[in-house]
Amino acid sequence: MSKLKFIPALLLLVSTLQGQEQKSTEDLSFLIGEWEVTRTYYLYPDSPRVYKGNLTCDYSLDKQFISCRYEINRPGKIRGLDQVFFNYNSIYDSYETVWLSSTWPIKTISKGELRKNEDGLIFKTYTEFPIENEVMEYVRGELVLKNSNEFQRDLHIRTSKDPEGEWKHHMTTMAKKVR
């Protein structure tokens, strides 16, 4: 390629790259802070169970991750603790979560996408993992940040035993920022 053709091609590439938003863990910085949370579990056919607690999020590991800790009060039971790490993985060009829970023995890694629309900022995640005797569980989540002080996260689940496409609404977390 001649130098005269190379320079315009390079300028076009640079201008195209400059127009693209660079994704990073910082895109999830809306999580940073302290939140009051209400979790509602939908345990079919039982009545929903509602628990209160808090969520604290801050940067971790040189801002490569956002570390969040849920503490949920469960009357008559041990408190529920969840440790979640959020990040953007540039190798896979995907947002991710690593979820650890004191009440569920599964550790999950979810892939996610972040987008904005008229409802606000939406963070969708998906994961799947084995739970028993070759049965798989599939989990999809959607966190909607309507303003900088409130978000709602809905979690839907199904297993490989369920009819294809039949998702159950498992949990809703409502969060209000307090700091």
N, C-alpha and C positions, 0 to 999 in steps of 0.2 A: 504494500500500500504506500502510495506516495505521501510525503509529508503534508501536502496540501489537502489530501483527503482525510488524513489521520487527525488533524487538528479539529475540524468541525465534528468528526465522529466522537472525539474525546470530549469536546464541549457539550455535545448533546447528552452523552452518558453522565457527565458531572451534573448538568442541570436536571436530568431525570432523577438522579440519586438525591440531589438536594431537595427535590419536591416530595420525596417520600419521608414519612415520619419514621424516625428511629425508635424502635421499640426498646423498652428497658423495664427493669423491675420497678423503677420509679413511677411508671404508669399506674402502678397499684398503690401509690403513696396515700390515696384517700383512706386506706385502712389504718394508717398511723394514728394512734391516740387511744383513748379509753372510751369504752362503749358499755351501755346497759343493754342487755339482751333478754329477749323472751323467746324461748324455743317451744314450739308446739309439735309434738310427735303424733302422727296419725297411725295408730296401730289397729288396723282393721281386724276383726269387727268391733274391737273395744272402742270406748270413747277416747277422744284426743287427750293427751297428757300435756299440761302446760308447766314449764319450768322457767325460773328467772335466774339470771346470773350476770356475768360481766365478761368483757373481751378486752384484752390489752394487746396492742400491736406496736412494734418498733422495728427499725432496721436491724439487720444482723449480718455478720460476716462481711464487713466492709461494704455494706449496702448492696450486696449481691442477692440478699434475701430480705423478705419482711417476715418476721417471726410473730405469730399471733397465739395467744393463750386464752382459751375459753375456760371459765370456771362456772359450772352450772349447778345450782342448788337443787337437789332431788330429795324432797322430804321422804323420810323413811328408808332412804337408800344412801349409799356413798355418793359424794358429789361427783359430778362428771367433769373430767379434765380432758381437753383436747389441745394438742400442740400442732400448729399448722405453719408450714413454711411456704411462702409464695415467692415466685421469681419468674423472670423471663429467661428462657433458654435460647440463646442465639444459634446454637448448633441445630436445634430442631425447629427454630422459628416459631416457638410456642410458649405461651404462659403455662406455668405448672404450679401444682400444689402438692405438698407431701403432708399427709394427714395421719396423725397418731392420736389414739383415743384410749382413755382409761376404762371405758365401758364397752368397747368393741375390739376384739383381739386382732383385727385386720389393720395393716398399714397400707395406705394407698398413695399412689402417685397418679394425679390427674393431669390431663392436658387441657388447656383452655384457650379461649379467644376473648378478646376485649374489644368492644365496639361502642360507639355512641349512636343514639337515635333520639326520637322525640320523648321516649320514656326516661332518658337519662343515660348513665353509663351502665353497660351490661357486661358482666363477666360470666361466661358460660364454661362449664367444666364437664369432663366425661372420664370415667374410669371403669374398669372391669377387673374382677379378681375371682379366684376359686374360693368357695366357702365350705363345701363338704362333698364327699363322694362324687367328684367330678361335676358338681353343680356350680355354675358361674353366677355371680351377681354383677349387675350392670347399674351404674349410678350416674345420673346426670344432674348437674346443679346449675342454678341461674341466680346470680346476685345482681340486683338492680339498685344502683345508687341514684335516688331521685334528686337529692341535694347533698351537700357536703356533710350533713349531720344525720342522715338516716339512710339505712339500706335494708332491703329484704332479700333473704336467700331462701329459695325453694329447692328442695331435694326430692327427686323422683327415683324410684328403684324398680327393678324387676329381676327375676332370675331366669336361668335357662329352662326352668320347669314351667314358667309362665307362658301363656300364648304369645307368639311374636307380636311385638308392638304394644303389649299391655303394660303400661307403666302405672305404678301406684305413687300417689303423693305421700311421701314418708315424713317430711319435716319442713317446717317454716321457721326461720330465724328472723326476728325483727330486731334491729339494732338502732339505738340513738346515741350519738356521740355526746359524752359528758366533758371531755377535755381533749 
